[in-house]
Amino acid sequence: MDPVSWSYSYEQNEDGKQSVILTAEMEDGWVIYAQNTPEGGPKATIFSFDKQEGVEWIGGVIPQSEMIKKFSPLFEIEVFKYQDNAQFIQSLKANDSVKSISGSVYFMTCNGQQCLAPKEIVFEVPLNN
């Protein structure tokens, strides 16, 4: 069972701003939890990027999707989650010698009746430079 699928892409706009876009698509009824999910509840989503020469990370990973705050009877606390899909952006500066960005995403998913064990997925995003 794998109710969450992840995709990764790279963008560079006309001003030279570079971003890695991480997108989660959830099957109906399934959710993932926000990076700032409170202690005592489900596992928060965590993004990690490998250290690479020629890459400067700018700030942290910023969610672009609407977060849902709702009391969870399962965890008995208010949880912060995303449903259907969630997009996250990490800004960076990479020089022309960098051909790809790699890292991992650690997340937990639940559907109101069950939760799957937290999972870590490794990714690599090619840069179009």
N, C-alpha and C positions, 0 to 999 in steps of 0.2 A: 504494500500500500504506500503510495507516494502522492498525497493530495496537494503538494506544493511543488511547483516547478519554477526554477530561477533562470533568468536570462541576463546577459551582461553586454554592454556596448560602450563605445568611446565616442565622444564628440569634441570637436574643436570649432568654436565659432569664429566669425570674421575678426574679432578683437584678439584672437589667439588664446582665449580662455579654454582650458581643457577640463573635461569631466569624464568620470566613469559613472555610468548609469547602471544600477542594479535593480532588477524588477522581479517581484514574486507574483505568480498567478496561483490563486487558491481555488480548489474545487468548491462547489456550492456547500455552504455550511462550515467550511474550515477557515481558521484564522491563524495569523502569526502575531507575535507580541512585539510591542515597540521596544526601542533601545532603552527607554527610561521606565520600563515596567517595574513597579515597586517590589521590594524584597518580600518573600513569603508567598509569592504567587508563581505563575509560570515563568519559565526561563526567558529572559530578554533576548532579542536578536542582537548579535554582535558581529560586526564586520572587522576583519583584520586584513591589512595589506602588507605584503612582503617588502622589506627594505631593499631598495634598489639604487645603485649609483645612477645619477642623472635624473632622479625623481624627487621633487619636493611636494609634500602633501600640504594642502591649504585647508586649514580648519578640519572639521570632522565630517562624518557622513550625515547628510541632511535629508530627512524624510520629505517627500513631495506629496504624499497622499494624505487624505483625511484620516486622522486617528480617532478611534472610537473609545470612549471611556465609559465603562459599564461595570456594575457590581457583578462578580462571578460567584454563584453559589458553590461552584466546584472548589474554588480557592478561598472563598469567604473574604475577599478583598475587592476593591475596585481595580480592574485590570485595564491596560492600555493596549489596544489591538488594531489590526488591519484586517479587513474582510474583502474578498473578491480579488483585489490586487493591491500591490504596494510598490512604490518606486522610491529609490534612494539615490542621492547624488553625492559623489566625492570629487571635489575640485583638486587639481594638481597642476604642477609645471613639470613637464618632461622634456628633456633635450632630444635632438634628432637621433641620437644613438639608441634610445630606448624603443624597443620593438613591441613590447607587451607589458602589461601590468598583471600581477598575480596576487592572489590572496584567498581568503575563505570567508564564508558566512556560516554562523552557528545560530540555529533557530529551533523553536519548538512550535508544534502545531496541534490544535485541538478543534473539536467540532461540537462542544457542548455536552457530549456524552462520553467522549474518550479523548485522551491525549496520546500522541505518539512520543516516543523517547526523543530527546533533543538530538539534533543531527548537525554535522559539519560538512559543508560542501566546499571543495576547492575549486577555484576558477582561474582562468587566464583570459585576459581581454587584449586582443591585438590592437596596436595603435596604428592609425592610418597616416603616418607622417613620412 
